[in-house]
Each structure stands twice: as structure tokens, then as C-alpha cells.
Amino acid sequence: MAEGELELREGETLEELKARMKPKKKGISADMLDTANSYDDKVTVVRMMVSQDSKRVSLVLKNLISRDLS
């Protein structure tokens, strides 16, 4: 295959090929909290983090609370 060409896998539909070609979403990093200027910006970043990976956020909060109680 030449560079830049894609191969349709066996049993793969055109929609599945298109989905495979879409770029992956970039994760939201904690650095975004440091660069957020206002309180509202920081709240927006936290909301985006929760919507992206709520289990991870809840684990972080659980660890913070348990550390403070110890």
C-alpha cells in the first residue's frame, strides 16, 4: 500500500472506516486549570473533565477526602 492509503478491513462498513479515520479527541489536562483565567473558566474545565471521565474524577475526590480525614 502506498503512503496515505487506507485498506477496508474484511466485513467493515464505510461508516466504520470513516469512524476509524476520525482523529481521536484530545484529553483534558490538569494544566488547563492553571491556565484558566477566571473562576468561571476553571469551573468549565472541571465540568469538561467530569463529562470526559467521571470515574477518574470521583476517585480523585475520594482520595482527597480520605487523605484529609486521616
Phi and psi restraints in degrees (range 20) as a CNS / XPLOR table:
assign (resid 1 and name C) (resid 2 and name N)
       (resid 2 and name CA) (resid 2 and name C) 1.0 -80.0 20.0 2
assign (resid 2 and name N) (resid 2 and name CA)
       (resid 2 and name C) (resid 3 and name N) 1.0 158.4 20.0 2
assign (resid 2 and name C) (resid 3 and name N)
       (resid 3 and name CA) (resid 3 and name C) 1.0 -62.3 20.0 2
assign (resid 3 and name N) (resid 3 and name CA)
       (resid 3 and name C) (resid 4 and name N) 1.0 136.4 20.0 2
assign (resid 3 and name C) (resid 4 and name N)
       (resid 4 and name CA) (resid 4 and name C) 1.0 89.0 20.0 2
assign (resid 4 and name N) (resid 4 and name CA)
       (resid 4 and name C) (resid 5 and name N) 1.0 -3.7 20.0 2
assign (resid 4 and name C) (resid 5 and name N)
       (resid 5 and name CA) (resid 5 and name C) 1.0 -93.2 20.0 2
assign (resid 5 and name N) (resid 5 and name CA)
       (resid 5 and name C) (resid 6 and name N) 1.0 147.0 20.0 2
assign (resid 5 and name C) (resid 6 and name N)
       (resid 6 and name CA) (resid 6 and name C) 1.0 -113.9 20.0 2
assign (resid 6 and name N) (resid 6 and name CA)
       (resid 6 and name C) (resid 7 and name N) 1.0 150.1 20.0 2
assign (resid 6 and name C) (resid 7 and name N)
       (resid 7 and name CA) (resid 7 and name C) 1.0 -112.1 20.0 2
assign (resid 7 and name N) (resid 7 and name CA)
       (resid 7 and name C) (resid 8 and name N) 1.0 132.0 20.0 2
assign (resid 7 and name C) (resid 8 and name N)
       (resid 8 and name CA) (resid 8 and name C) 1.0 -76.0 20.0 2
assign (resid 8 and name N) (resid 8 and name CA)
       (resid 8 and name C) (resid 9 and name N) 1.0 120.9 20.0 2
assign (resid 8 and name C) (resid 9 and name N)
       (resid 9 and name CA) (resid 9 and name C) 1.0 -74.9 20.0 2
assign (resid 9 and name N) (resid 9 and name CA)
       (resid 9 and name C) (resid 10 and name N) 1.0 158.3 20.0 2
assign (resid 9 and name C) (resid 10 and name N)
       (resid 10 and name CA) (resid 10 and name C) 1.0 -61.8 20.0 2
assign (resid 10 and name N) (resid 10 and name CA)
       (resid 10 and name C) (resid 11 and name N) 1.0 126.1 20.0 2
assign (resid 10 and name C) (resid 11 and name N)
       (resid 11 and name CA) (resid 11 and name C) 1.0 80.6 20.0 2
assign (resid 11 and name N) (resid 11 and name CA)
       (resid 11 and name C) (resid 12 and name N) 1.0 2.7 20.0 2
assign (resid 11 and name C) (resid 12 and name N)
       (resid 12 and name CA) (resid 12 and name C) 1.0 -86.1 20.0 2
assign (resid 12 and name N) (resid 12 and name CA)
       (resid 12 and name C) (resid 13 and name N) 1.0 136.3 20.0 2
assign (resid 12 and name C) (resid 13 and name N)
       (resid 13 and name CA) (resid 13 and name C) 1.0 -88.8 20.0 2
assign (resid 13 and name N) (resid 13 and name CA)
       (resid 13 and name C) (resid 14 and name N) 1.0 168.4 20.0 2
assign (resid 13 and name C) (resid 14 and name N)
       (resid 14 and name CA) (resid 14 and name C) 1.0 -63.7 20.0 2
assign (resid 14 and name N) (resid 14 and name CA)
       (resid 14 and name C) (resid 15 and name N) 1.0 -37.2 20.0 2
assign (resid 14 and name C) (resid 15 and name N)
       (resid 15 and name CA) (resid 15 and name C) 1.0 -64.1 20.0 2
assign (resid 15 and name N) (resid 15 and name CA)
       (resid 15 and name C) (resid 16 and name N) 1.0 -39.6 20.0 2
assign (resid 15 and name C) (resid 16 and name N)
       (resid 16 and name CA) (resid 16 and name C) 1.0 -66.5 20.0 2
assign (resid 16 and name N) (resid 16 and name CA)
       (resid 16 and name C) (resid 17 and name N) 1.0 -37.4 20.0 2
assign (resid 16 and name C) (resid 17 and name N)
       (resid 17 and name CA) (resid 17 and name C) 1.0 -63.9 20.0 2
assign (resid 17 and name N) (resid 17 and name CA)
       (resid 17 and name C) (resid 18 and name N) 1.0 -44.0 20.0 2
assign (resid 17 and name C) (resid 18 and name N)
       (resid 18 and name CA) (resid 18 and name C) 1.0 -62.0 20.0 2
assign (resid 18 and name N) (resid 18 and name CA)
       (resid 18 and name C) (resid 19 and name N) 1.0 -41.6 20.0 2
assign (resid 18 and name C) (resid 19 and name N)
       (resid 19 and name CA) (resid 19 and name C) 1.0 -63.9 20.0 2
assign (resid 19 and name N) (resid 19 and name CA)
       (resid 19 and name C) (resid 20 and name N) 1.0 -36.6 20.0 2
assign (resid 19 and name C) (resid 20 and name N)
       (resid 20 and name CA) (resid 20 and name C) 1.0 -68.0 20.0 2
assign (resid 20 and name N) (resid 20 and name CA)
       (resid 20 and name C) (resid 21 and name N) 1.0 -29.6 20.0 2
assign (resid 20 and name C) (resid 21 and name N)
       (resid 21 and name CA) (resid 21 and name C) 1.0 -79.9 20.0 2
assign (resid 21 and name N) (resid 21 and name CA)
       (resid 21 and name C) (resid 22 and name N) 1.0 -22.6 20.0 2
assign (resid 21 and name C) (resid 22 and name N)
       (resid 22 and name CA) (resid 22 and name C) 1.0 -63.3 20.0 2
assign (resid 22 and name N) (resid 22 and name CA)
       (resid 22 and name C) (resid 23 and name N) 1.0 141.0 20.0 2
assign (resid 22 and name C) (resid 23 and name N)
       (resid 23 and name CA) (resid 23 and name C) 1.0 -68.1 20.0 2
assign (resid 23 and name N) (resid 23 and name CA)
       (resid 23 and name C) (resid 24 and name N) 1.0 145.6 20.0 2
assign (resid 23 and name C) (resid 24 and name N)
       (resid 24 and name CA) (resid 24 and name C) 1.0 -69.8 20.0 2
assign (resid 24 and name N) (resid 24 and name CA)
       (resid 24 and name C) (resid 25 and name N) 1.0 145.4 20.0 2
assign (resid 24 and name C) (resid 25 and name N)
       (resid 25 and name CA) (resid 25 and name C) 1.0 -71.0 20.0 2
assign (resid 25 and name N) (resid 25 and name CA)
       (resid 25 and name C) (resid 26 and name N) 1.0 138.8 20.0 2
assign (resid 25 and name C) (resid 26 and name N)
       (resid 26 and name CA) (resid 26 and name C) 1.0 -79.0 20.0 2
assign (resid 26 and name N) (resid 26 and name CA)
       (resid 26 and name C) (resid 27 and name N) 1.0 141.7 20.0 2
assign (resid 26 and name C) (resid 27 and name N)
       (resid 27 and name CA) (resid 27 and name C) 1.0 -72.5 20.0 2
assign (resid 27 and name N) (resid 27 and name CA)
       (resid 27 and name C) (resid 28 and name N) 1.0 159.7 20.0 2
assign (resid 27 and name C) (resid 28 and name N)
       (resid 28 and name CA) (resid 28 and name C) 1.0 -91.6 20.0 2
assign (resid 28 and name N) (resid 28 and name CA)
       (resid 28 and name C) (resid 29 and name N) 1.0 122.3 20.0 2
assign (resid 28 and name C) (resid 29 and name N)
       (resid 29 and name CA) (resid 29 and name C) 1.0 -95.9 20.0 2
assign (resid 29 and name N) (resid 29 and name CA)
       (resid 29 and name C) (resid 30 and name N) 1.0 157.8 20.0 2
assign (resid 29 and name C) (resid 30 and name N)
       (resid 30 and name CA) (resid 30 and name C) 1.0 -66.5 20.0 2
assign (resid 30 and name N) (resid 30 and name CA)
       (resid 30 and name C) (resid 31 and name N) 1.0 -20.3 20.0 2
assign (resid 30 and name C) (resid 31 and name N)
       (resid 31 and name CA) (resid 31 and name C) 1.0 -63.0 20.0 2
assign (resid 31 and name N) (resid 31 and name CA)
       (resid 31 and name C) (resid 32 and name N) 1.0 -25.1 20.0 2
assign (resid 31 and name C) (resid 32 and name N)
       (resid 32 and name CA) (resid 32 and name C) 1.0 -64.0 20.0 2
assign (resid 32 and name N) (resid 32 and name CA)
       (resid 32 and name C) (resid 33 and name N) 1.0 -28.8 20.0 2
assign (resid 32 and name C) (resid 33 and name N)
       (resid 33 and name CA) (resid 33 and name C) 1.0 -67.0 20.0 2
assign (resid 33 and name N) (resid 33 and name CA)
       (resid 33 and name C) (resid 34 and name N) 1.0 -35.4 20.0 2
assign (resid 33 and name C) (resid 34 and name N)
       (resid 34 and name CA) (resid 34 and name C) 1.0 -69.9 20.0 2
assign (resid 34 and name N) (resid 34 and name CA)
       (resid 34 and name C) (resid 35 and name N) 1.0 -32.7 20.0 2
assign (resid 34 and name C) (resid 35 and name N)
       (resid 35 and name CA) (resid 35 and name C) 1.0 -91.3 20.0 2
assign (resid 35 and name N) (resid 35 and name CA)
       (resid 35 and name C) (resid 36 and name N) 1.0 -8.6 20.0 2
assign (resid 35 and name C) (resid 36 and name N)
       (resid 36 and name CA) (resid 36 and name C) 1.0 -68.9 20.0 2
assign (resid 36 and name N) (resid 36 and name CA)
       (resid 36 and name C) (resid 37 and name N) 1.0 131.4 20.0 2
assign (resid 36 and name C) (resid 37 and name N)
       (resid 37 and name CA) (resid 37 and name C) 1.0 -81.6 20.0 2
assign (resid 37 and name N) (resid 37 and name CA)
       (resid 37 and name C) (resid 38 and name N) 1.0 -45.7 20.0 2
assign (resid 37 and name C) (resid 38 and name N)
       (resid 38 and name CA) (resid 38 and name C) 1.0 -110.0 20.0 2
assign (resid 38 and name N) (resid 38 and name CA)
       (resid 38 and name C) (resid 39 and name N) 1.0 170.0 20.0 2
assign (resid 38 and name C) (resid 39 and name N)
       (resid 39 and name CA) (resid 39 and name C) 1.0 -60.4 20.0 2
assign (resid 39 and name N) (resid 39 and name CA)
       (resid 39 and name C) (resid 40 and name N) 1.0 -43.0 20.0 2
assign (resid 39 and name C) (resid 40 and name N)
       (resid 40 and name CA) (resid 40 and name C) 1.0 -61.2 20.0 2
assign (resid 40 and name N) (resid 40 and name CA)
       (resid 40 and name C) (resid 41 and name N) 1.0 -38.2 20.0 2
assign (resid 40 and name C) (resid 41 and name N)
       (resid 41 and name CA) (resid 41 and name C) 1.0 -63.4 20.0 2
assign (resid 41 and name N) (resid 41 and name CA)
       (resid 41 and name C) (resid 42 and name N) 1.0 -41.4 20.0 2
assign (resid 41 and name C) (resid 42 and name N)
       (resid 42 and name CA) (resid 42 and name C) 1.0 -66.9 20.0 2
assign (resid 42 and name N) (resid 42 and name CA)
       (resid 42 and name C) (resid 43 and name N) 1.0 -39.7 20.0 2
assign (resid 42 and name C) (resid 43 and name N)
       (resid 43 and name CA) (resid 43 and name C) 1.0 -62.7 20.0 2
assign (resid 43 and name N) (resid 43 and name CA)
       (resid 43 and name C) (resid 44 and name N) 1.0 -40.1 20.0 2
assign (resid 43 and name C) (resid 44 and name N)
       (resid 44 and name CA) (resid 44 and name C) 1.0 -63.0 20.0 2
assign (resid 44 and name N) (resid 44 and name CA)
       (resid 44 and name C) (resid 45 and name N) 1.0 -42.6 20.0 2
assign (resid 44 and name C) (resid 45 and name N)
       (resid 45 and name CA) (resid 45 and name C) 1.0 -63.7 20.0 2
assign (resid 45 and name N) (resid 45 and name CA)
       (resid 45 and name C) (resid 46 and name N) 1.0 -42.9 20.0 2
assign (resid 45 and name C) (resid 46 and name N)
       (resid 46 and name CA) (resid 46 and name C) 1.0 -63.5 20.0 2
assign (resid 46 and name N) (resid 46 and name CA)
       (resid 46 and name C) (resid 47 and name N) 1.0 -41.7 20.0 2
assign (resid 46 and name C) (resid 47 and name N)
       (resid 47 and name CA) (resid 47 and name C) 1.0 -62.0 20.0 2
assign (resid 47 and name N) (resid 47 and name CA)
       (resid 47 and name C) (resid 48 and name N) 1.0 -39.5 20.0 2
assign (resid 47 and name C) (resid 48 and name N)
       (resid 48 and name CA) (resid 48 and name C) 1.0 -65.1 20.0 2
assign (resid 48 and name N) (resid 48 and name CA)
       (resid 48 and name C) (resid 49 and name N) 1.0 -39.7 20.0 2
assign (resid 48 and name C) (resid 49 and name N)
       (resid 49 and name CA) (resid 49 and name C) 1.0 -63.1 20.0 2
assign (resid 49 and name N) (resid 49 and name CA)
       (resid 49 and name C) (resid 50 and name N) 1.0 -43.5 20.0 2
assign (resid 49 and name C) (resid 50 and name N)
       (resid 50 and name CA) (resid 50 and name C) 1.0 -64.6 20.0 2
assign (resid 50 and name N) (resid 50 and name CA)
       (resid 50 and name C) (resid 51 and name N) 1.0 -41.3 20.0 2
assign (resid 50 and name C) (resid 51 and name N)
       (resid 51 and name CA) (resid 51 and name C) 1.0 -69.0 20.0 2
assign (resid 51 and name N) (resid 51 and name CA)
       (resid 51 and name C) (resid 52 and name N) 1.0 -28.7 20.0 2
assign (resid 51 and name C) (resid 52 and name N)
       (resid 52 and name CA) (resid 52 and name C) 1.0 -77.7 20.0 2
assign (resid 52 and name N) (resid 52 and name CA)
       (resid 52 and name C) (resid 53 and name N) 1.0 -44.4 20.0 2
assign (resid 52 and name C) (resid 53 and name N)
       (resid 53 and name CA) (resid 53 and name C) 1.0 -150.5 20.0 2
assign (resid 53 and name N) (resid 53 and name CA)
       (resid 53 and name C) (resid 54 and name N) 1.0 79.3 20.0 2
assign (resid 53 and name C) (resid 54 and name N)
       (resid 54 and name CA) (resid 54 and name C) 1.0 -67.0 20.0 2
assign (resid 54 and name N) (resid 54 and name CA)
       (resid 54 and name C) (resid 55 and name N) 1.0 -31.9 20.0 2
assign (resid 54 and name C) (resid 55 and name N)
       (resid 55 and name CA) (resid 55 and name C) 1.0 -65.3 20.0 2
assign (resid 55 and name N) (resid 55 and name CA)
       (resid 55 and name C) (resid 56 and name N) 1.0 -39.9 20.0 2
assign (resid 55 and name C) (resid 56 and name N)
       (resid 56 and name CA) (resid 56 and name C) 1.0 -67.1 20.0 2
assign (resid 56 and name N) (resid 56 and name CA)
       (resid 56 and name C) (resid 57 and name N) 1.0 -41.9 20.0 2
assign (resid 56 and name C) (resid 57 and name N)
       (resid 57 and name CA) (resid 57 and name C) 1.0 -64.0 20.0 2
assign (resid 57 and name N) (resid 57 and name CA)
       (resid 57 and name C) (resid 58 and name N) 1.0 -42.5 20.0 2
assign (resid 57 and name C) (resid 58 and name N)
       (resid 58 and name CA) (resid 58 and name C) 1.0 -65.2 20.0 2
assign (resid 58 and name N) (resid 58 and name CA)
       (resid 58 and name C) (resid 59 and name N) 1.0 -35.4 20.0 2
assign (resid 58 and name C) (resid 59 and name N)
       (resid 59 and name CA) (resid 59 and name C) 1.0 -65.4 20.0 2
assign (resid 59 and name N) (resid 59 and name CA)
       (resid 59 and name C) (resid 60 and name N) 1.0 -41.1 20.0 2
assign (resid 59 and name C) (resid 60 and name N)
       (resid 60 and name CA) (resid 60 and name C) 1.0 -62.0 20.0 2
assign (resid 60 and name N) (resid 60 and name CA)
       (resid 60 and name C) (resid 61 and name N) 1.0 -45.9 20.0 2
assign (resid 60 and name C) (resid 61 and name N)
       (resid 61 and name CA) (resid 61 and name C) 1.0 -63.9 20.0 2
assign (resid 61 and name N) (resid 61 and name CA)
       (resid 61 and name C) (resid 62 and name N) 1.0 -41.0 20.0 2
assign (resid 61 and name C) (resid 62 and name N)
       (resid 62 and name CA) (resid 62 and name C) 1.0 -60.1 20.0 2
assign (resid 62 and name N) (resid 62 and name CA)
       (resid 62 and name C) (resid 63 and name N) 1.0 -44.1 20.0 2
assign (resid 62 and name C) (resid 63 and name N)
       (resid 63 and name CA) (resid 63 and name C) 1.0 -65.4 20.0 2
assign (resid 63 and name N) (resid 63 and name CA)
       (resid 63 and name C) (resid 64 and name N) 1.0 -38.2 20.0 2
assign (resid 63 and name C) (resid 64 and name N)
       (resid 64 and name CA) (resid 64 and name C) 1.0 -64.7 20.0 2
assign (resid 64 and name N) (resid 64 and name CA)
       (resid 64 and name C) (resid 65 and name N) 1.0 -43.5 20.0 2
assign (resid 64 and name C) (resid 65 and name N)
       (resid 65 and name CA) (resid 65 and name C) 1.0 -67.1 20.0 2
assign (resid 65 and name N) (resid 65 and name CA)
       (resid 65 and name C) (resid 66 and name N) 1.0 -44.6 20.0 2
assign (resid 65 and name C) (resid 66 and name N)
       (resid 66 and name CA) (resid 66 and name C) 1.0 -65.7 20.0 2
assign (resid 66 and name N) (resid 66 and name CA)
       (resid 66 and name C) (resid 67 and name N) 1.0 -33.4 20.0 2
assign (resid 66 and name C) (resid 67 and name N)
       (resid 67 and name CA) (resid 67 and name C) 1.0 -68.4 20.0 2
assign (resid 67 and name N) (resid 67 and name CA)
       (resid 67 and name C) (resid 68 and name N) 1.0 -38.8 20.0 2
assign (resid 67 and name C) (resid 68 and name N)
       (resid 68 and name CA) (resid 68 and name C) 1.0 -71.0 20.0 2
assign (resid 68 and name N) (resid 68 and name CA)
       (resid 68 and name C) (resid 69 and name N) 1.0 -29.0 20.0 2
assign (resid 68 and name C) (resid 69 and name N)
       (resid 69 and name CA) (resid 69 and name C) 1.0 -80.3 20.0 2
assign (resid 69 and name N) (resid 69 and name CA)
       (resid 69 and name C) (resid 70 and name N) 1.0 -17.9 20.0 2
